[in-house]
Amino acid sequence: MNDVNHYLNPAENKMEQAAKYLEEALAHIRAGKANPKILDGIRVDYYGSQMPISNVANVSVPDARTITITPWEKAMFKEVERAIINSSLGITPENNGEVIRLSIPPLTEERRKQLVKQSKQEAEDAKISVRNARREAIEGLKKAVKADGMPEDTEKDAEDKLQKIHDRYIKRIDEIFAAKEKEILTV
């Protein structure tokens, strides 16, 4: 007879991964405040290999509207600038020869709405992942009843437990999205 945890634990792990992925994805969405994570997706050509900016330069946030990038090698200034300009960040870097500055402009109302919409889509994708994990676990439990002779009441109890786990992660995803929405809409 199969143990119900054989189905519940992988499902819960997938739900946890969906929530963590959402947090990571939302961290990359610019909310009008300087956040060095917005640079994480930008790669720089460093001696033939693609590296994140944080691996070739010191990235800091001196104030709420500025990110400073200090490349460790003078040769990297042009590469870092080119990577930022070619990215989808939409910010033009300022280079004074020693430091590259990114001035984060305040968001327009229209841009805020776009970012909330983008964040909502990321949250919805995470919810879909959580639902898929629940569906896969339920299918596994139903097969265990038919093939392995698991008692139906054990399967129903496991489904109830799985539903509670599902509800907890859906609530967590809603909370993560609500916090990001508030951050984006705060002027």
C-alpha positions in Angstrom: 0.0 0.0 0.0 1.3 3.4 -1.0 2.0 6.1 1.6 0.0 9.3 0.9 3.1 11.4 1.6 4.6 9.8 -1.5 2.1 12.1 -3.4 1.7 15.0 -1.0 5.4 15.9 -0.5 6.3 16.3 -4.2 3.2 18.4 -4.7 4.0 20.6 -1.8 7.6 21.0 -3.1 6.3 22.1 -6.5 4.0 24.6 -4.8 6.9 26.0 -2.7 9.0 26.4 -5.9 6.1 28.2 -7.6 5.9 30.7 -4.7 9.7 31.2 -4.7 9.8 31.7 -8.4 7.1 34.3 -8.2 9.0 36.2 -5.5 12.1 36.1 -7.7 10.2 37.2 -10.8 8.5 40.1 -9.1 11.8 41.3 -7.7 13.0 41.9 -11.2 10.0 44.2 -12.0 11.0 47.8 -11.5 8.7 49.6 -9.1 10.1 53.2 -9.3 12.6 52.6 -6.6 16.2 51.7 -7.2 16.7 47.9 -6.8 19.9 46.2 -7.9 17.9 43.0 -8.7 16.6 44.7 -11.9 20.1 44.2 -13.3 20.2 40.4 -12.6 18.9 39.5 -16.1 21.4 41.6 -17.9 24.5 39.7 -19.2 27.8 41.3 -20.1 30.4 39.8 -22.5 33.4 39.1 -20.2 36.4 37.6 -22.1 34.1 35.5 -24.3 31.5 34.3 -21.7 28.2 35.9 -20.7 28.3 37.1 -17.0 25.8 39.0 -14.9 26.8 42.6 -14.2 27.2 41.8 -10.5 30.0 39.4 -11.4 32.1 42.0 -13.2 31.3 45.1 -11.1 30.3 46.5 -7.8 26.5 47.4 -7.8 25.2 49.7 -5.1 22.2 51.8 -4.3 23.3 55.2 -2.8 19.7 56.6 -2.7 16.1 55.6 -3.6 16.4 56.7 -7.3 20.0 55.8 -8.2 22.0 52.6 -8.9 25.7 52.9 -9.2 27.9 50.4 -11.1 31.6 50.4 -10.6 33.3 47.9 -13.0 36.4 46.2 -11.6 38.2 46.7 -14.8 38.3 49.9 -17.0 37.8 47.8 -20.1 34.4 46.7 -18.8 32.8 50.2 -18.8 31.8 50.1 -22.5 30.6 46.5 -22.2 28.4 47.2 -19.2 27.0 50.4 -20.8 26.2 48.5 -24.0 24.5 45.7 -22.1 22.3 48.1 -20.2 21.4 50.1 -23.3 20.5 46.9 -25.3 18.4 45.5 -22.4 14.7 46.0 -21.9 15.4 48.1 -18.8 14.6 51.4 -20.6 17.2 53.4 -18.7 20.1 55.2 -20.2 23.3 54.9 -18.2 25.5 57.9 -17.3 29.3 57.3 -17.3 31.8 59.7 -15.8 34.8 57.4 -16.3 34.8 56.0 -12.8 31.2 55.1 -12.1 28.2 54.2 -14.2 25.0 55.8 -12.8 21.5 54.6 -13.5 18.9 57.3 -12.6 15.6 55.5 -12.0 12.8 57.8 -13.3 9.5 58.1 -11.5 6.9 55.8 -13.1 4.0 57.3 -15.0 0.5 56.2 -14.1 0.3 54.3 -17.4 3.6 52.5 -16.7 2.5 51.6 -13.2 -0.7 50.0 -14.6 1.4 48.0 -17.0 3.7 46.8 -14.3 0.7 45.8 -12.1 -0.7 43.9 -15.1 2.7 42.1 -15.6 2.9 41.3 -11.9 -0.7 39.9 -11.9 0.2 37.7 -14.9 3.3 36.3 -13.0 1.1 35.6 -10.0 -1.5 33.9 -12.2 1.3 31.7 -13.7 2.4 30.7 -10.2 -1.2 29.8 -9.3 -1.5 27.7 -12.4 1.7 25.8 -11.3 0.2 25.3 -7.8 -3.0 23.9 -9.3 -1.1 21.6 -11.7 0.8 20.2 -8.7 -2.4 19.5 -6.9 -4.0 17.9 -10.0 -0.9 15.6 -10.5 -1.0 14.5 -6.9 -4.8 13.8 -7.0 -4.3 11.8 -10.2 -1.5 9.8 -8.5 -3.8 9.1 -5.5 -6.6 7.9 -7.7 -4.3 5.6 -9.5 -3.0 4.3 -6.2 -6.7 3.4 -5.2 -7.2 1.5 -8.5 -3.8 -0.1 -9.0 -2.4 -0.5 -5.5 -5.5 -1.0 -3.5 -5.2 2.2 -1.4 -8.4 2.6 0.7 -10.7 5.2 -0.7 -11.1 7.0 2.7 -7.3 7.3 2.9 -7.3 8.8 -0.6 -10.1 11.3 0.4 -8.3 12.3 3.6 -5.1 12.9 1.5 -7.1 15.0 -1.0 -8.5 17.1 1.9 -5.0 17.6 3.2 -3.7 18.4 -0.3 -6.5 21.0 -0.7 -5.4 22.7 2.5 -1.8 22.9 1.3 -3.1 24.2 -2.0 -5.2 26.9 -0.3 -2.2 28.0 1.8 0.0 28.5 -1.2 -2.7 30.3 -3.2 -3.1 32.7 -0.3 0.7 33.2 -0.1 0.8 34.0 -3.8 -2.0 36.5 -3.4 -0.1 38.1 -0.5 3.1 38.3 -2.5 1.2 39.9 -5.4 -0.6 42.4 -3.1 2.7 43.5 -1.6 4.2 44.1 -5.1 1.1 45.9 -6.3 1.2 48.2 -3.3 4.9 48.8 -3.9 4.3 49.7 -7.6 1.3 51.9 -7.0 3.0 53.9 -4.1 4.1 57.2 -5.6 
